Amino acid sequence: MPTIRAPASRQTATLQVAVKCRPLTDNERRRSRHIIQVIDDKNVAVLDPDISKGYLDLIQNRTKEKRYSFDHVYAPGCSNTDVYKNISPTVLGVVQGLNVTVFAYGSTGSGKTYTMVGSRNDPGLMVLSFRTIFDQIKKDDSSDTFEVSCSYLEVYNEVMYKILC
Ligand SMILES: Nc1ncnc2c1ncn2[C@@H]1O[C@H](COP(=O)(O)OP(=O)(O)OP(=O)(O)O)[C@@H](O)[C@H]1O
């Protein structure tokens, strides 16, 4: 009889949306200004890209600035590990039989690969998830056997690409 099962108090699955603001690249810093302003850990403002506002626009507050709220907002100084702290309990659930999906969505160059794969100094969410899963399996003292398989997919223009094979 397997000792690891889905928790009895299985909670309703919820979708959590986080926004991660990456630092500007050197090239971007030379050519543009940062119009994303992190207000706090849940709110972000996208400033009006047009700074050449006329007097009337300014005093009548005709600005295109928009504010958005998310489950989590990460400022450019945040590491992948900071992001992972909020999803590690969910990833732990995988070993207990829960289905979990973590995916990055964004335009070209927005930092999806960096967030999911990361670097040696700032390992990404996939690497950190593997650590959690294998650590949990190592800690298991039952006679269960675990089978771990992995696929790596990219969805680009509504076409799915297999990246590993
Ligand atoms: N948090 C971060 N800190 C430092 N550099 C970052 C960060 N996030 C992204 N970058 C840098 O921004 C650039 C673009 O990131 P990345 O390649 O991950 O984007 P992408 O969304 O995967 O792009 P594409 O869709 O074109 O594959 C890279 O040079 C990457 O190193």
The ligand as an SDF file (V2000), in Angstrom:
LIG
                    3D

 31 33  0  0  0  0  0  0  0  0999 V2000
   15.8280   38.4690  -13.4190 N   0  0  0  0  0  0  0  0  0  0  0  0
   16.7620   38.6920  -14.3350 C   0  0  0  0  0  0  0  0  0  0  0  0
   17.9570   39.1750  -13.9740 N   0  0  0  0  0  0  0  0  0  0  0  0
   18.9090   39.4220  -14.8890 C   0  0  0  0  0  0  0  0  0  0  0  0
   18.7630   39.2340  -16.2290 N   0  0  0  0  0  0  0  0  0  0  0  0
   17.5880   38.7560  -16.6370 C   0  0  0  0  0  0  0  0  0  0  0  0
   16.5420   38.4560  -15.7270 C   0  0  0  0  0  0  0  0  0  0  0  0
   15.4930   37.9890  -16.4190 N   0  0  0  0  0  0  0  0  0  0  0  0
   15.8950   38.0090  -17.7200 C   0  0  0  0  0  0  0  0  0  0  0  0
   17.1450   38.4600  -17.8480 N   0  0  0  0  0  0  0  0  0  0  0  0
   17.8810   38.6450  -19.1090 C   0  0  0  0  0  0  0  0  0  0  0  0
   16.9790   39.1760  -20.0640 O   0  0  0  0  0  0  0  0  0  0  0  0
   17.2590   38.6250  -21.3490 C   0  0  0  0  0  0  0  0  0  0  0  0
   15.9970   37.9820  -21.9260 C   0  0  0  0  0  0  0  0  0  0  0  0
   15.6010   36.9110  -21.0890 O   0  0  0  0  0  0  0  0  0  0  0  0
   15.1460   35.4770  -21.6460 P   0  0  0  0  0  0  0  0  0  0  0  0
   16.0360   34.9700  -22.6990 O   0  0  0  0  0  0  0  0  0  0  0  0
   14.9300   34.6180  -20.4390 O   0  0  0  0  0  0  0  0  0  0  0  0
   13.7300   35.8700  -22.3080 O   0  0  0  0  0  0  0  0  0  0  0  0
   12.6260   34.9200  -22.9620 P   0  0  0  0  0  0  0  0  0  0  0  0
   11.3070   35.4510  -22.4880 O   0  0  0  0  0  0  0  0  0  0  0  0
   12.9110   33.4810  -22.6740 O   0  0  0  0  0  0  0  0  0  0  0  0
   12.8250   35.2400  -24.5050 O   0  0  0  0  0  0  0  0  0  0  0  0
   12.3530   34.4040  -25.8110 P   0  0  0  0  0  0  0  0  0  0  0  0
   10.8410   34.3260  -25.7680 O   0  0  0  0  0  0  0  0  0  0  0  0
   12.8410   35.2540  -26.9290 O   0  0  0  0  0  0  0  0  0  0  0  0
   13.0200   33.0520  -25.7180 O   0  0  0  0  0  0  0  0  0  0  0  0
   18.4030   37.6390  -21.1630 C   0  0  0  0  0  0  0  0  0  0  0  0
   19.6110   38.3120  -21.5010 O   0  0  0  0  0  0  0  0  0  0  0  0
   18.3650   37.3130  -19.6780 C   0  0  0  0  0  0  0  0  0  0  0  0
   19.6230   36.9290  -19.1650 O   0  0  0  0  0  0  0  0  0  0  0  0
  1  2  1  0
  2  3  1  0
  2  7  2  0
  3  4  2  0
  4  5  1  0
  5  6  2  0
  6  7  1  0
  6 10  1  0
  7  8  1  0
  8  9  2  0
  9 10  1  0
 10 11  1  0
 11 12  1  0
 11 30  1  0
 12 13  1  0
 13 14  1  0
 13 28  1  0
 14 15  1  0
 15 16  1  0
 16 17  2  0
 16 18  1  0
 16 19  1  0
 19 20  1  0
 20 21  2  0
 20 22  1  0
 20 23  1  0
 23 24  1  0
 24 25  2  0
 24 26  1  0
 24 27  1  0
 28 29  1  0
 28 30  1  0
 30 31  1  0
M  END
$$$$
